[in-house]
Amino acid sequence: MKKNMKIETEEQKEMKRFVLVLLGVVVVVIGIYFFTKAFVTKDLFKEETNDQTYATGVVSETAAIVGNMLTRPENEYYVALFSLENNQASYYDAIISKYSGDSENKNKLKVYYVDLANKLNEKYLANEDNKATTKYKDLDSLRLGDFTLIKVKKGKVSKLLTSIEDIKKELSND
């Protein structure tokens, strides 16, 4: 009587070696993963929590950029343009705040701020080649100095003021 003996072919032996090598590679990769988690990042035994806090974004009602300063919803308003990084920024802000805080004047216009330090406003800054604009022609030719106040009426610039005295006078008359 012949016993049923299994004879392994060369292909079967090769397949067994392949599976053993594959399992060995998987075990090594898993070992490296846990080794790094335990000794490099040191968070193997830390409890993972999903207690992440998210900051709520705030949209400013009074901030604008030069490119969209003529498209505000009001018919008439002011746009104060100065760099918040300027040494005089708090002085300029105080001038505008005095006007905005005047509760006796019920007809005062809304004031929008444009920070000239913002990268989006960079191309509108005056430099040695392009001096600050004193008369408004169009947005592309507009060049802004340290402090400018623009009065907008129905989407068009009606006044462009660059001297602090003129700005104070304009805001006190309004």
Disulfide bonds with the S-S distance in Angstrom:
none
